[in-house]
Amino acid sequence: MKREPLPPLISFVVGGAVRDRLLGRPLHDRDWVVLGETPNRMQARGFVPVGNDFPVFIHPNSGEEYALARTERKSGIGHQGFAFFAAPEVTLEQDLLRRDLTINAMAQAADGSLIDPFNFKADLEARILRHVSPAFSEDPLRVLRVARFAAELADFGFTLAPETAELMRAMTSSGELNSLTAERVWNETLKALRSNHPARYFELLRDVGALKVLFPEIDALFGVPQPKQYHPEIDSGVHTLLALTASVKLTPNPDIRFAVLCHDLGKALTPPEEWPRHIGHEARGVAPATALCERLRVPKATKELALLVTAQHGRVHVARDMRPATLLDLIESLDGLRRPERMNDALLACHADARGRLGSEGCDYPQAARVQAAAELARAVSPAPFVAAGLTGLAMKEALHQARVRALAAL
């Protein structure tokens, strides 16, 4: 029996790809929505199913994602507590109305024409981040997504609609942010850290009260003063975000940027009677930095660098004044003899810290050059003469250490 030919696929590009095309941003991937189809017919066309919660398929040739048009309703707690309805009768308009922001709720036809049944392009042109409908409040992950969009689109001057800000504050107050998984929080945070304006992410979260819920260690820095002669910005939280902003000009590496974010967490634990000084804040900061990393299930390498910078940045800042033995100890603490690349990452984070002060945004950082030069000298010391002399164990270790100290005296 001859199989009836399938009708042409009715599909539209939706979401971020449409937004970015209108903004003139580079397109990295496209998402498609499909009308009038069923899962069986999609598979008959050669599409490969990948969605567990709702029907999503991979195009057999392009590898792009195609999702059946769907509606959704709240059925539980958190960002996963939804029931989805995907059927041939779901319209494009219904699918667009379930989306988060108006700038992400437009479609593009195969011929490139814009489909914007609700005139959401007006918000794109006005550079406004606005929720599509009250259903926005049903998904707590959207609080983070909006903050991340604010970071990614900051170059275009987007602002948050007041009514959306109020809705996000209400969502935060409801306690639903506590239902977010660590993986989801970290995923959005990582995307924000990779943007050109990661500080905007944390600023917006703080504005709607979410920073205190999701990143209490960072939120606690705001209102904690520092010595004005070293930190004209005074506020420790402000300094942290200035340093994060400075890191963008130094490196695209999100691990380094995260380390900058964590470096001063110990200042929130300084007893108020000791303000504005923060003697020992580096050691105090290890515990809150560890707690933050473990709660968000931060990758091991990211966590290690954050803890390294937190514990050692104060010593790096005074590296130019160190004697050879102390300088060698710093290099060993940074693991600069075995892993110079990680030491260099830590030094970049320290440079961002130095630049994260009002009036010092473009300062040089000769401390890094001295530490790097010293580490190179120390690594160049060969153990061969000591092996030839028959030294082993602790005697070998001590002889090699003293030889490295003498080498550093040449700086």
C-alpha positions in Angstrom: 0.0 0.0 0.0 1.4 3.3 -1.0 2.0 5.8 1.8 0.3 9.2 1.4 2.9 12.0 1.0 3.3 14.3 4.0 2.2 17.9 3.6 4.8 20.6 3.7 6.2 21.3 7.2 4.8 24.6 8.6 7.6 26.0 10.8 8.8 29.4 12.1 12.0 30.7 13.7 11.1 31.9 17.1 12.6 33.5 20.2 16.1 34.8 20.6 17.1 34.3 17.0 14.4 36.7 15.8 15.3 39.2 18.5 19.0 39.1 17.7 18.4 39.4 13.9 16.4 42.6 14.6 19.1 43.9 16.8 21.9 43.0 14.4 23.5 40.6 16.8 25.4 37.5 15.6 23.1 34.4 15.3 24.6 31.4 17.1 21.6 29.1 16.8 17.9 29.1 15.8 14.9 27.5 17.5 11.9 26.6 15.4 8.2 26.0 16.3 6.1 23.7 14.2 2.3 24.0 13.6 -0.2 21.3 12.9 2.0 18.3 13.6 2.2 15.3 15.9 5.2 13.5 17.3 4.6 10.5 15.0 4.5 12.6 11.9 7.6 14.4 12.9 9.5 11.1 13.3 8.1 10.0 9.9 9.8 13.1 8.5 13.1 11.9 9.9 13.2 14.2 12.9 14.8 12.7 16.1 12.9 13.2 19.3 14.8 14.6 22.3 12.2 16.2 24.6 11.2 14.5 27.7 8.6 17.0 29.0 7.3 18.2 25.7 7.9 17.3 22.0 11.2 18.6 20.8 12.9 17.2 17.7 16.3 17.6 16.0 16.3 18.3 12.3 18.0 15.3 10.5 20.2 17.6 8.4 20.7 21.0 10.2 20.7 19.6 13.7 18.5 22.6 14.8 15.7 22.2 17.4 12.1 22.0 16.3 9.4 22.1 19.0 5.7 21.5 18.5 3.6 24.6 19.2 2.4 24.3 22.8 0.6 25.9 25.6 1.4 25.4 29.3 -0.3 25.7 32.7 1.1 25.7 36.2 0.7 22.3 37.8 3.3 22.3 40.7 6.0 24.2 42.4 9.1 25.7 40.7 10.3 26.0 37.2 9.5 22.4 36.4 6.0 22.4 37.8 4.2 22.8 34.4 1.8 20.7 32.3 2.3 21.2 28.6 -0.3 20.8 25.8 1.1 20.2 22.3 -1.4 19.4 19.6 -2.0 20.2 15.9 -4.7 22.8 16.9 -2.3 25.0 19.0 -1.7 28.2 17.1 1.4 30.3 16.7 -0.2 33.1 18.7 -0.9 30.7 21.6 2.7 29.5 21.5 4.1 33.0 21.5 2.0 34.1 24.4 3.5 31.5 26.7 7.0 33.0 26.3 8.8 35.0 29.0 9.6 38.5 27.5 7.9 40.4 24.7 11.3 40.7 22.8 11.4 36.9 22.8 7.8 36.4 21.6 8.1 37.1 17.9 8.5 34.7 14.9 10.0 34.8 11.5 8.5 33.0 8.5 10.5 31.0 5.9 10.7 34.0 3.6 12.3 36.1 6.4 9.2 38.2 7.1 8.4 39.1 10.8 5.3 37.7 12.4 4.5 39.9 15.4 0.7 39.6 16.1 1.0 41.5 19.4 3.3 44.4 18.3 6.0 43.3 20.6 8.6 44.8 18.3 7.7 48.1 19.9 9.4 47.0 23.1 12.4 45.9 21.2 12.7 49.3 19.5 12.1 51.1 22.9 14.7 48.8 24.5 12.4 47.5 27.2 12.4 44.1 28.9 8.8 43.4 29.7 7.0 40.2 30.6 4.4 38.8 28.1 1.7 38.0 30.5 0.9 37.4 34.2 1.9 33.8 33.6 5.5 35.0 33.7 5.2 34.7 37.5 4.6 31.0 37.4 8.2 30.2 36.5 10.9 31.4 39.0 13.7 30.6 36.6 12.5 33.7 34.6 13.8 36.0 37.3 17.3 34.8 36.5 16.7 34.7 32.7 15.6 38.4 32.7 18.7 39.3 34.7 20.9 37.4 32.2 19.2 39.1 29.3 19.9 42.4 30.9 23.6 41.5 31.1 23.7 40.2 27.5 21.8 43.1 26.0 23.3 45.9 28.1 25.2 47.3 25.1 21.8 48.1 23.5 20.6 50.1 26.5 17.7 47.8 27.6 15.9 48.7 30.8 13.5 46.7 32.9 9.8 47.7 32.7 8.7 48.8 36.2 5.7 46.4 36.2 8.1 43.5 35.4 10.4 44.6 38.2 7.5 44.6 40.6 6.4 41.2 39.4 9.9 39.8 39.9 10.0 41.3 43.4 6.7 39.5 44.2 8.1 36.3 42.8 11.1 36.6 45.0 9.0 37.3 48.1 6.8 34.3 47.4 9.8 31.9 48.1 9.6 30.1 44.8 13.2 31.0 44.0 14.1 28.4 46.6 12.8 25.7 44.3 15.4 26.4 41.6 18.0 23.7 41.2 21.6 24.5 41.6 22.3 23.5 38.0 19.7 26.0 36.6 21.0 28.8 38.8 24.6 28.1 37.8 23.8 27.7 34.1 22.2 31.2 34.0 25.0 32.7 36.1 27.6 31.2 33.8 25.9 32.7 30.7 25.9 36.1 32.5 29.5 35.8 33.4 30.3 35.2 29.7 28.5 38.4 28.7 30.1 41.8 28.3 28.3 43.2 31.3 28.1 40.5 34.0 27.7 43.0 36.8 24.3 44.0 35.4 23.1 40.5 36.2 23.9 40.8 39.8 22.7 44.4 40.0 19.3 43.5 38.7 19.0 40.5 41.0 19.8 42.7 43.9 17.2 45.3 42.8 14.4 42.7 42.9 15.6 41.0 46.1 16.8 37.8 44.4 20.5 38.3 45.2 19.9 37.9 48.9 18.0 34.6 48.2 20.4 33.0 45.7 23.7 34.7 46.4 23.6 35.8 50.1 27.3 35.8 50.4 27.6 38.5 47.7 24.5 40.4 48.9 26.1 40.7 52.4 29.0 42.8 50.9 26.7 45.7 50.2 26.8 48.3 52.9 30.1 47.1 54.3 32.6 50.0 54.2 36.3 49.9 53.2 39.1 52.5 53.8 38.4 55.5 51.5 42.1 56.1 50.7 42.3 52.7 49.1 38.7 52.3 47.9 37.1 55.7 47.0 33.9 53.7 46.2 33.9 52.7 49.9 31.1 50.0 49.6 32.5 46.4 49.4 29.6 45.3 47.2 30.1 48.2 44.8 33.9 47.3 44.7 33.1 43.7 43.9 31.0 44.6 40.9 33.5 47.2 39.7 36.2 44.5 39.8 33.9 42.1 37.9 33.4 44.8 35.3 37.2 45.3 35.1 37.7 41.6 34.6 35.8 41.8 31.3 38.5 43.9 29.7 41.2 41.6 31.0 39.8 38.1 30.1 36.8 36.3 28.5 37.4 33.4 30.9 34.3 33.0 33.1 36.3 31.1 35.8 38.5 34.1 36.3 35.5 36.4 36.4 33.8 34.2 39.0 37.0 34.2 41.1 36.8 38.0 41.0 33.2 37.9 42.2 34.2 35.7 45.2 37.5 37.3 46.2 36.3 39.7 48.9 33.5 37.6 50.5 35.4 37.6 53.8 34.8 41.4 54.2 31.1 40.6 55.0 32.3 38.7 58.0 34.5 41.5 59.5 33.2 42.6 62.9 31.6 46.1 62.4 33.7 47.5 65.2 36.8 46.8 63.0 35.3 48.7 60.0 36.5 50.1 57.6 39.6 47.8 57.9 39.4 44.2 57.0 42.5 42.5 58.3 42.4 38.8 57.6 39.4 39.0 55.3 41.3 36.7 52.8 41.3 33.7 55.2 37.7 34.5 56.4 36.5 34.5 52.8 37.4 30.9 52.2 34.4 29.6 54.1 31.7 31.7 52.3 33.3 31.1 49.0 33.3 27.4 49.6 29.7 27.5 50.7 28.7 29.5 47.5 30.5 27.1 45.2 29.1 24.0 46.9 25.6 25.3 46.9 25.7 26.1 43.2 27.6 22.9 42.4 30.3 25.0 40.7 32.7 22.9 38.6 35.8 21.8 40.4 38.3 23.9 38.4 36.1 27.0 38.8 35.9 26.4 42.6 39.6 25.8 43.0 40.5 29.1 41.3 37.9 31.0 43.3 39.3 29.7 46.6 42.9 30.3 45.5 42.2 34.0 44.6 40.1 34.5 47.7 42.9 33.2 50.0 45.9 34.7 48.2 44.9 38.0 46.6 46.0 40.2 49.5 49.5 38.7 49.3 49.7 39.1 45.6 49.0 42.8 45.9 52.2 43.3 48.0 54.4 41.0 45.9 56.7 43.8 44.8 57.8 44.3 48.4 58.4 40.6 49.2 61.8 39.2 50.0 62.9 36.2 47.9 61.8 33.5 50.4 58.4 35.0 50.9 57.9 35.5 47.2 58.8 31.8 46.6 56.3 30.8 49.3 53.6 32.9 47.4 54.4 31.2 44.1 54.2 27.8 45.7 50.8 28.8 47.3 49.6 29.7 43.8 50.9 26.4 42.5 53.0 28.4 40.1 55.8 25.9 39.8 53.5 23.0 38.7 50.6 24.9 37.1 51.8 28.3 35.8 48.6 28.7 33.7 46.4 28.6 36.9 48.8 31.0 38.6 48.4 33.4 35.7 44.6 33.1 35.9 44.8 34.1 39.6 47.1 37.0 38.8 44.5 38.3 36.2 41.8 38.1 38.9 44.1 40.1 41.2 44.6 42.7 38.5 40.9 43.0 38.1 40.6 43.5 41.9 43.1 46.4 41.7 41.2 48.0 38.8 37.9 47.6 40.6 38.3 50.9 42.4 37.1 54.4 41.4 39.9 56.2 39.6 41.9 53.0 39.1 40.0 51.4 36.3 43.0 51.4 33.9 45.8 50.8 36.3 48.8 48.6 35.5 49.6 45.7 37.7 53.4 45.2 38.0 52.9 42.7 40.8 51.9 40.1 38.2 55.0 40.6 36.2 57.2 40.2 39.3 55.5 37.0 40.4 55.7 35.6 36.8 59.4 36.5 36.5 60.1 35.0 39.9 58.2 31.8 39.0 60.1 31.4 35.8 63.4 31.7 37.7 62.4 29.2 40.3 61.2 26.7 37.7 64.6 27.1 35.9 66.5 25.8 38.9 67.5 22.2 38.1 67.6 19.4 40.7 70.3 17.6 38.7 73.3 18.8 40.8 71.6 17.7 44.0 70.7 14.3 42.6 74.4 14.0 41.5 75.4 14.9 45.1 73.2 12.0 46.4 70.6 14.1 48.1 67.2 12.6 48.6 63.9 13.2 50.5 63.8 16.2 52.8 67.5 17.1 52.2 66.8 17.3 48.4 63.7 19.4 49.0 65.5 21.8 51.3 68.5 22.2 48.9 66.2 22.9 46.0 64.2 25.4 48.0 67.3 27.3 49.0 68.6 27.3 45.4 65.3 28.8 44.2 65.5 31.5 46.9 69.0 32.4 45.8 67.7 32.5 42.2 65.0 34.9 43.2 67.5 37.2 44.8 68.5 38.2 41.3 65.2 40.0 40.7 
